[in-house]
Amino acid sequence: MSAILQLCFIAIFVITSATAYEKSDIISAKIETCRGCSLNRLPEVKSFVMEDAPFYDKLEVKFISGAIPELIFLGEGNKELERLALSELSRQECNDVLLDAGFIKKTKKNEEF
């Protein structure tokens, strides 16, 4: 098998294995981001992280110095299912991603949205 064909098979495997999960496989999620730096340059994402994310069940925000804003979907045993960069999304798109994945947003800490 040629090297190019092998690379094609590897690329297809990586792409399919990275997205080979069902929405029902998602148990929780976390956002990893810095507290300032890149987050300050992304006002829409910053608003989402600071003002919207705390109202989602099973969503943790983890501040890591120098980290770009990413949403990570987790499955059983905290297995990473998907990692999504938030830097190109609007505040509404960030919320839509979570809602589409089955997360529930509450208007207050104990009320469903």
C-alpha positions as CSV (number, residue, x, y, z in Angstrom):
1,M,0.0,0.0,0.0
2,S,1.4,3.4,-0.9
3,A,2.3,5.9,1.8
4,I,-0.4,8.4,0.5
5,L,-3.1,5.7,0.7
6,Q,-2.0,4.8,4.2
7,L,-2.2,8.5,5.3
8,C,-5.7,8.7,3.8
9,F,-6.8,5.7,5.9
10,I,-5.3,7.2,9.0
11,A,-6.9,10.6,8.4
12,I,-10.3,8.9,7.8
13,F,-9.9,6.9,11.0
14,V,-9.0,10.0,13.1
15,I,-11.9,12.0,11.7
16,T,-14.5,9.2,12.2
17,S,-13.2,8.2,15.7
18,A,-13.2,11.9,16.8
19,T,-16.9,12.2,16.0
20,A,-18.1,8.6,16.5
21,Y,-20.4,9.3,19.5
22,E,-24.0,9.9,20.0
23,K,-25.5,13.0,21.7
24,S,-26.7,10.6,24.4
25,D,-23.1,9.6,25.1
26,I,-22.4,13.1,26.5
27,I,-22.6,13.0,30.3
28,S,-20.9,16.3,31.1
29,A,-18.7,19.1,29.7
30,K,-16.1,21.5,30.7
31,I,-14.8,24.7,29.4
32,E,-11.0,25.3,29.6
33,T,-9.9,28.9,29.2
34,C,-7.6,31.5,30.6
35,R,-9.1,34.1,32.9
36,G,-7.8,37.0,30.9
37,C,-5.4,37.1,27.8
38,S,-7.3,35.6,24.9
39,L,-10.6,35.6,26.7
40,N,-10.4,39.4,27.0
41,R,-9.9,39.6,23.2
42,L,-13.2,37.6,22.7
43,P,-16.0,39.6,24.4
44,E,-18.8,37.4,23.1
45,V,-17.0,34.2,24.4
46,K,-16.1,36.0,27.7
47,S,-19.8,36.9,28.2
48,F,-20.7,33.3,27.6
49,V,-18.1,31.9,29.9
50,M,-18.7,34.3,32.8
51,E,-22.4,35.0,32.5
52,D,-24.0,32.0,30.8
53,A,-21.9,28.9,31.6
54,P,-22.6,29.0,35.4
55,F,-26.3,28.3,34.7
56,Y,-25.8,25.0,32.9
57,D,-26.0,21.7,34.8
58,K,-23.1,19.4,34.4
59,L,-20.8,22.1,32.9
60,E,-17.6,23.0,34.7
61,V,-15.4,26.1,33.9
62,K,-11.8,25.5,34.5
63,F,-9.4,28.5,34.3
64,I,-6.0,27.5,33.0
65,S,-3.3,30.2,32.5
66,G,-2.7,30.8,28.8
67,A,-5.4,28.3,27.6
68,I,-7.5,29.2,24.6
69,P,-11.3,28.9,25.2
70,E,-12.4,25.3,24.4
71,L,-15.6,23.3,25.2
72,I,-14.9,19.7,25.9
73,F,-17.7,17.1,25.8
74,L,-17.1,14.2,28.2
75,G,-18.6,10.7,28.3
76,E,-18.5,7.9,30.7
77,G,-15.5,7.9,33.0
78,N,-14.7,11.5,31.9
79,K,-13.6,10.2,28.5
80,E,-13.1,13.1,26.1
81,L,-15.6,12.8,23.2
82,E,-15.0,16.1,21.4
83,R,-13.1,19.3,21.9
84,L,-14.5,22.5,20.3
85,A,-12.7,25.8,20.0
86,L,-15.0,28.6,21.1
87,S,-12.9,31.5,19.7
88,E,-14.8,31.7,16.4
89,L,-18.3,31.5,18.0
90,S,-20.7,34.2,19.2
91,R,-22.3,34.1,22.6
92,Q,-25.5,32.8,21.1
93,E,-23.7,30.1,19.1
94,C,-21.9,28.9,22.3
95,N,-25.2,28.6,24.0
96,D,-26.7,26.8,21.0
97,V,-23.9,24.2,21.0
98,L,-24.7,23.3,24.6
99,L,-28.5,23.3,24.1
100,D,-28.2,21.2,21.0
101,A,-26.1,18.7,23.0
102,G,-28.9,18.3,25.5
103,F,-27.7,20.6,28.3
104,I,-30.3,22.5,30.2
105,K,-29.8,26.2,31.0
106,K,-31.4,27.6,34.1
107,T,-32.4,31.3,34.6
108,K,-31.4,31.1,38.2
109,K,-29.4,28.4,39.9
110,N,-32.4,26.1,40.5
111,E,-34.8,27.0,37.7
112,E,-35.0,25.5,34.2
113,F,-34.8,27.9,31.3
